Amino acid sequence: MIKEVAHIGLTVSDMDQSIEFYQKVLGLDFKGEILMEGPETDRLFGAENTKARVAYLNGSDELIAPPVELIQFLNCDYLPAKNDLRRLSISELCFRVEDIDAVYERLLEHGVECLSEPQNFDFTKDGFGKSKAIYFKDPDGIILELMEYLD
């Protein structure tokens, strides 16, 4: 039934600020932007007179890396969300990196809020191997994760 993950969508409050963060801080490539409006858009989002800026960024052309879709609704007030890894929702968007310690230092240099420093995990007895991970927040407080697979 499902063939692939087409994209990962995130609602943001300031498109320009979010594009800068995902592009300049995380290193994703900006692929383009569209404006969604009209009756189909209203029906899709279940609202009237919807106008949404939608941008796509991607760090890879590989199938395993679907684009990140940023959505900014232009004519509505945002409902604040309490981002918490223990709430029922999508908990985070995870990016795999080669050198998590270097990326962590880059996040700190850009004033990014990190929930901890990188942590080591060993799940080899469970068949998942060793890794290093960290959670951090984007400009809207959306929780993101970095993971490095270790040998």
C-alpha positions in Angstrom: 0.0 0.0 0.0 2.6 2.6 1.1 5.5 3.0 -1.3 7.8 5.6 0.4 7.9 8.6 2.7 7.3 11.5 0.4 8.3 14.3 2.8 8.3 15.2 6.5 6.1 18.3 7.2 6.7 20.9 9.9 4.5 23.9 10.6 6.6 26.9 11.3 5.9 30.5 12.4 8.5 32.3 10.3 9.4 30.7 7.0 12.5 32.9 6.3 13.9 32.2 9.8 13.2 28.5 9.5 14.7 28.2 6.0 17.8 30.0 7.3 18.0 27.5 10.3 17.5 24.4 8.3 19.8 25.6 5.5 22.6 27.4 7.3 22.7 25.6 10.7 21.8 22.1 9.6 23.1 22.2 6.1 20.0 21.1 4.1 19.7 22.2 0.5 16.8 24.6 -0.4 14.8 22.9 -3.2 12.1 25.5 -3.8 9.0 27.1 -2.4 5.3 27.3 -3.4 2.2 29.2 -2.3 -0.8 27.1 -1.7 -4.3 28.7 -1.9 -7.7 28.1 -3.4 -10.6 25.8 -2.8 -8.5 22.6 -2.9 -6.1 24.0 -0.3 -9.0 25.0 1.9 -10.5 21.5 1.7 -7.1 19.9 2.3 -6.4 21.9 5.5 -10.0 22.1 6.6 -10.1 25.9 6.8 -11.4 28.8 4.7 -9.3 31.3 2.8 -6.1 29.4 3.5 -2.8 30.8 2.2 0.3 28.8 3.0 4.0 29.2 2.1 5.5 25.8 1.6 9.2 25.2 1.2 11.2 22.1 0.6 14.7 21.3 1.8 16.7 18.1 1.5 20.2 17.0 2.5 20.4 14.1 0.1 19.1 12.8 -3.2 18.9 9.3 -1.8 15.5 7.6 -1.3 16.2 7.2 2.4 16.2 11.0 2.9 12.8 12.4 2.1 12.6 16.2 2.0 11.7 18.4 4.9 8.5 20.4 4.1 8.1 23.7 6.0 4.6 25.2 6.1 3.8 28.7 7.2 0.2 29.6 7.3 0.0 33.3 6.3 -3.5 34.2 7.5 -4.0 32.6 10.8 -2.8 32.7 14.4 -0.7 29.9 15.6 -1.7 27.7 18.5 1.3 27.3 20.8 2.4 23.7 21.2 4.1 22.2 24.2 6.9 20.2 22.7 7.7 17.3 24.9 9.1 13.9 23.9 6.6 12.2 26.3 3.5 13.7 24.7 1.4 11.7 22.2 2.4 13.1 18.9 5.3 12.8 16.4 8.1 13.1 18.9 11.0 14.2 16.7 12.6 14.3 13.3 15.9 12.5 13.3 18.9 13.3 11.0 21.9 10.9 10.7 25.3 12.6 10.8 28.9 11.4 10.5 30.4 13.4 13.3 27.8 14.2 16.0 30.3 16.0 18.3 31.3 18.5 15.5 27.7 19.1 14.6 26.8 19.6 18.3 29.6 22.2 18.6 28.1 23.9 15.5 24.7 24.0 17.1 26.1 25.6 20.2 27.9 28.2 18.1 24.6 29.1 16.6 22.9 29.4 20.0 20.7 26.3 19.4 18.9 25.0 22.5 20.2 21.4 23.0 18.5 19.1 25.6 21.8 17.5 26.5 25.2 16.9 25.1 25.6 13.8 22.7 24.9 10.5 24.6 26.3 7.1 23.8 24.1 4.0 23.4 24.9 0.3 23.0 22.0 -1.8 21.8 24.2 -4.5 20.2 22.5 -7.2 22.3 19.2 -6.1 20.8 20.5 -6.1 17.2 20.6 -2.3 16.8 24.3 -1.6 17.4 26.0 1.4 18.9 25.1 5.0 18.4 25.4 8.5 19.7 22.4 10.8 19.9 21.2 14.3 20.9 17.9 16.1 20.9 17.7 19.9 20.2 15.1 22.4 19.1 14.6 24.5 16.0 13.5 28.2 16.1 9.9 27.2 16.8 10.8 24.7 19.6 10.2 21.7 17.3 12.3 18.8 18.7 14.9 17.4 16.3 17.4 14.6 16.8 20.9 13.9 15.5 22.2 10.3 15.5 25.6 8.9 14.6 26.0 5.2 14.0 29.2 3.9 15.7 31.2 0.9 14.8 
